[in-house]
Amino acid sequence: MSAAVAPAADVAAPGTPRRHAARARAVLLILAVVVIGLTVVRVLVGSPMVYADLAVRAILGEQIPGISFIVVQNRLPTAVVAILAGVAFGLSGTVFQTMLRNPLASPDVIGVTVGASAGAVIAMAFFQASGTTLFWFALLGGMGTAVLILLVAGAQRSGSGGAVDNRFVLVGIGVGAGLSALISYVMTRIDTRTASDVMHWMVGSLSTSTWDRVLVLTLSLLVLIPLLAVLVTRLRILQLGDEAATSLGLRVPATRTGLILVAVALSALTVAVTGPLSFVAFLSGPLARMAVGRPSFPVAALMGATIVLAADFIGQNAFGSVELPAGVITGALGAPFLLWLLTRSSTSGS
């Protein structure tokens, strides 16, 4: 399937870097304004509505009955978690799509998110885990899945070029299907109350966002983003092909493995906090590429934040008294985009 899909990243044509850079800066500015606007709207709009002056006073520390809890303990941490989760998913998806040269190669599609979910579901079902324990089980589930895919696909070996990339995607899809079956089996072996909690988490929701979860995601990103920044320079060399990269002195297997592990950590840690927000990682990279004309990690990060914020706001306010989790909205957006991408790729003959 991956062989029929157009590459996610191409070498820019001569004379275009400055134009792409200027376009990227403009898109970044627009997205930054959109993220700020959505954050303000998410804090103020809802049931009940909050006036801007009261929200500012509450954020500055004034105790206003009712308003302080709604703004400081409920809506603001939810908005911040949405931003951080969107950034993490956007970066993770872009790493996979760029490195494997396939827009389908996001954590959602190739099994990494399902692996993190499986770890968390097992922890919730059999150990009644929550908080830090759930966090580590999700991380181990995602990492274990990535290691399994790496071993089976042979991505630890250099010299195979696109064959490794294609195998990685296909093996990931197969592993993800097996893990989905495992989750379904676990669901049949637990009591109704636990199953309900697991199902709520599996949808992907920001309703349980707290400042503790903001701290977890912030610390994770402070560690992982600098690591990714170092590896991205090597990713550009890796895009030239294994043989060319090796001739330039790049350790191809170590670089590929490092990129995958950082991307998995970004995705798995976020899944542990928010649940599997479907298709955010899948959508962010291609939308950023459409906006800029080439892959862009900063644009993909802000695109992810925009998607999650918008999805959460729509889910909370667009359906009257019914509140939908953000994962339902992102899934509804991602599924038709996936079908469109597959149709576009097959008709273009790329």
N, C-alpha and C positions, 0 to 999 in steps of 0.2 A: 504493500500500500504506500509506503513512504517513497518508493522509487518514482511514483506517479505524481508526486507533489513537488511544486517548484521550490527551489532552495530558499531558505529563510534569510540568507545573507549572501550578498555578492560583493566582489571587489568594486569599489566606486570607480566610475570612469574618470579619465584624466580631466582635470580642470573643474571638477565638481566639489572637492572638499570644502572650499570656502562657502559655496552656495548652500551645501548641506549644513555646515556649521551655523550659518546665519539663520537658516530655516529652523534648525533645532533650538536655537536660543529663543526665537519667536514663539515656537510651540511650547517650550518650557515656561515662558512667561505667562502665556495664556492658561496653561494647565495649573500653574501656581495660583493664579487669580481664581480659577474655577474651584480648586480645592479649598481655598480660604472661604470663598462664597458658600460652598456647600457645607463647610464646617459651621459657619455662622447660622445658616438656615437650619441645619440639624439641631443646633442648640436652642434656637428660638421657637421653631415651628413644631407643633405637636399638640397633644391634649394633656395639660392646658398649654395655651400659647404663653410665651414669656416675653415681656418687653425688654428691649435692648439695654436700657439703663439699669433695670433690675438684674439682668444677667451679668453685666459688667461689675456691678457692686458685689454680687455673690462671688464672682471669680476672684475679686480683689480681697475677699475674706470677710465681708460683712455677712452676718447671720440674718437672713431674711426667711421667716417661717415658710416652709414649703418650697420656696424658690431655690434656696441654697441646695437642698437635697436634689431637686430635679436637675438643676444646672450642673453642680459640681460633682455629685456622686452618680448621676445617671447619664445625662446626655453628653457631657463633655468627655468623660472617659470613653464612651462608646464611639464618639467621633475620632478621638485620637487612636484608639485601637483600629478603627476602620482605615485610617491613613497608614499606620504602620503595617497592617496586614496587607494592604494593597501594594505598598512599596515592596515588601518581601516577596509576595507572589509575582509581581511584575518582573522583578530582577531574576527570580528563579526560572520563570518561564522563558525569559529572553536568553538566559545562559544555555538552556537545553536547545532552544530553537536555532540559535546562532551556531553553536558548536556542532550540532548534528545536521545543520543545513536543511531543516525540515520544520515547517510551521506547525505540524501536528505534534512535534516532540515537546509537549509541555508536561509538567508533573501530573496533571489530571489524566492525560491520555496514556502515558507510558507506565503507570502503576505506582509511582512514588507516593502520590497523595493517598491512594488506596492502601499502600503499605503502612503509612503513618496512621491512617484511620483504623486499620486492623490492629495495630499495636494498642491504640487508645481503647478500642472496643473490648479487646481481651482484658485490658486493665480494669475497665469499668464493670465488665460482666463477671469476672472471677475474683477480682481483688477489691471491688468497690472503691477503686482508686479515684482520686480527684486531685486538683492542684498540682503540686510538684511531681507526684508519682505519675499522674496522667501525662504530664509534660514529657517525662523521660521515656515512658513507654511509646509515645507517639514518635519521638525522635529515634528511638532504637528501631521501631517498625519501619520508618522511612529509610534509615541508613541500611538496615538489613536488606530491604528490598533493592536498594541501589547496588549494594555489593553483589547480590545474587544476579542481577541483570548484567553487571559488569563482567562477572565470571562466565556466564553463559554466552554472552555476546562476544566475548573476546576483546573487549575494549581496552584491556590492559596490555594488548600487543600492538606494536606499531607496524606500519607498512601496509595495512589493509584499506586505508582511506575510507571511501564512501561505503564499502561493504560493512565495516564496523558500525558506521552510523545507521545504516539500514537495519542491521541485525539488532542493534540496541533498541530501536523503536519497536520492532516486531516482537522481540523477546519481552519488552516492557508491557506491551499490550497483553501478551499471554499471561505473564505473571500477575498483572492487574486483574485479569478475569478470574484466575485461581484464588486470589485474595478476596475478591468480591464474593465468591462462593463460600470461602471460609467465614466471612462476616455473616452471611446469610445462615450458615450452619450454627454459629454461635448464638444468633438471635433466637433460634428454635430451642436452645438449651437453657435459657434463662427465664426468670419469672417475668410476669407482665409489667410490673413497675420498673424493673431494671431495663427491660426492652424499650419501654416508653422513653426513659432517659437517654438510652443509646440512640434511638431514632431521632430524638430532638437534637442531639449533638451532631448526628450524621448529616442533617440537613445543612448545617452551617449557619450559625447565628451569632450576632453581636450582643444579644440581650443580657448576657452575663458579664459584660465588660466591666472591669474594675481598674483602679489605679495600680493594683498589684500586677495585673496582666499588662498594663501599659509599661510598667517597669521591666517585666520579663522580655517583652518584644523590643523595647528600647535597648537594653543591654545586649540582646542577641544581635541586633542590627549594628550596634557599635563595634562588635567583634567581627561580624561576617562581611560587612560592606568594605572595610579596608582590605580584607583578604581578597575579596572579589576584585577590587580596584587593581591590585597587584597582578592577579591572574588574567584580567581582561587584556592587558598588553600582550600576553602570551597567546591569548585566544586569537588575536588578529593574525599572528604568525601561523597558528594552527590551521586557520582557514585557507592557507595556501596549499594545504595538502600535507600528508605525513612525510613524504620524501623531502619536499622542499623545506618543511619545518625542521626535520632532522639535520639536513645539510646546513641550516642556519644555527645549529647548536641547541635546538630546543629538545628537551626530554619529553617526547610526545606522550607516552603512556602515563607518566607522572602528572603532566599538565592536564590531560584529559580527566584522569581520576580526581585530581584536586578540584577542577571545575565542577565535576559532577557532585562531589561531596559537599562543596559549599552551596550549590544550588539545592541539593536535597535538604541540607540543614535549614536553609531559608524557608523552604516549603513545609518541612515537618514541624519545625518549631511553631510556625504560624497555625498549622492545622491543630496542634495541641492547644492553642489558645482560643481559636475561633471555630474549630470544626472545619471540615472540608468545604470551603466556599468554591463551588463548582465554576470552572472555566475562567476564573480571574487571571490565573497564570497563562492560560491559553489565549485569552483575548488581548492582553496588554501588549505583548511583543508585536504581533501583526498590526494592531492599530497604531502603535508608535511608528512602525516602519512606513505605514501608509501616510502618516502625518509628516514625517521627516524625509522620506525617500531612501532611508537605509536604517539598519538596526541602531537603536540608541538606548542605552541602559538608563540614563536619567529620565528620558521621556517615557520609557516603559514603566519606570517606578511611579512617576506621577500619574500616568494613565491608569495604573492599577489602583492607586489611591482614589482617583476620581470614580472608577467603576464601583468600588466597594462603598464609598460614601453615598453615591447616587442610588445604588441598590438598597442600602439600608434605609435611606430617606423614603424611597418609593414604597418599600415594604411596610414601613411604619405609618405612612400617611395617605397612600393613594387608594386604599380599599375600604374606606369608612372605618367602621369599628373593628374590622378584621386586620390584624397585624401579621404580616408575612415575614419570615426570616430572610436575611439578606441572601442566603444561599439559594433560595427559591428564585429570586429575581435574577441572580447571576446565571443560574442554570437556564432560565428562560431566554436570556440574552445569548448565552454561549452556544446552545444547541443549534439554532438556525444559522449562526455564523459558521459553525463547523460544517454544516451541510452546504452552505454557500461556498466555502473554501474548497471543499471536495469537488463540487460541481464546476467551479471556476478552473480548478487545476486539471480536471479530466477533459474539459472542453478546449482548454488552451493547448493540450498535448505536451505540456512541459514535463 
